[in-house]
Amino acid sequence: MKLCDAHCHLANLEQLMPLRPLLKEAASCGITHYLSAALSKADLAEYPRIASIEGIKLLFSAGIHPFFDACDLELDDIRKLCEDGAIWAIGEIGLDKGNPDKRQMRQTFESQLELAAEYRLPVVLHIVGHQQEAYEMLCQYPLRYLLHGYAGSVEAFTNLCKTDCCYTISERILRQDKRELLDAMLAGGRYLFETDITRYYVREGERNPLLRLINVIRHCAELSGIDLRELIRVQAFNYKLLTGCGL
């Protein structure tokens, strides 16, 4: 079956490693689909070329990140992408407790939610802290959401999932101290799998970080006792639910 990395940063990764051979090897292992996020103007310039690489299906999103200094996108950039139909979603956007300018962060988040509502696009969420505030904001916008890389409390996760929300399972919750959250995500049935790979997250000596996706899914199967094929089937169903495209 075909696999999807439901959140990554391929243009950013290519600043460190040649992307074409990595994607070719990943495709030979079944990883053929990518939901990749642009967080800079430099990223945007690269995605049309990356999307044309044979053997993969790439959908990319773009957004003003709540707490990433290298993000130089502006609201006008996001609007232009929406007008051109260039992106499948807006994001990753949201709230992050590391940002000291909470007022500006909230305003930027809200402005992008309004754009998503105007253009009827899904939203890729980055929520670190401020979970209740984020939930209250999301309830004002009946959009489809992909909650990426969440690793907070089960209670806040359950609340956020009262919206029309899919979510990703990543390495960060395949730990013993996050087992309750993993169980809640699996029980909810709206999961996909991600690497969140960027050039910043490549480990020393790692030859192809795209292949981490296979380890994430296998480790999840081992921890949960759920058959690997069932995990992949559920991800394929949710990918279509989220994007309207099949794997």
C-alpha positions, 0 to 999 in steps of 0.5 A: 500500500502507498504511504503518506507523510502527512506533515513535513518540510521538503523544501527546507530539507533540500537546503541540506540534502539533495531531495530527488534521490531521497524521494526516489528511495522513499518511493521504492519503499512505498512512501509516495504522498507528501503533505509538505508545508512552506514557511518561507518565501524561499520554500515557495519558490521551490515547491513547483519544481519539487512537485514535478518530481516523478513518482511522488504526489506532493500537496503543499500548504503555506502559513505564518508560523506562530513561533519560527524566526525564519518564517518570512511569509506575510498575509498577502503571500498567503492570500495570493496562493489562495487566489491562485489555487496553489495550496491545499491548506493554510498552515502550519498556523496556530498558537505557541506558548514560546511566543511572547507577543500573544496579542499579535500571534492571536491576530495573525492566527485569526487573520489566517483562519478568516482566509481559510474560511473565505477560500474554503481551505483546510487548516494545518494547526500548530498548537503548543500551549494555549489549547483552550484558547485555540479551541475557542477560536477554532469553534468560530470557524467551521473548517476542516483541520489537521492538528499536526504534531500534538503532544499535550494533554489528553483532555485538551486533545479531546477538546480540540477533536470536537472540531472537524479534525484529523491529527498526526501521529509522530515520534514524539508521542511514541514514548511511554509517558505519552501512551495515554495520548497515543491510545486516545489518538488511535481510538479516535480513528482520525489519524495520519502519520508524519515525520515533520522532517526539516533540515534542522531535525536530520540526525548525524549520519542519517542517510535518508530521513524520509524513511523515518515514516516507516519506523513511526508506523511500525513502532505504532503497530508494536505499541498498540497491537493494531495490525500494520495494514489496518493503520495504513488503511485508516491513514489512507481513508483519512488522507482522502477525507482531508484532501479529497484525493486518494492514495 
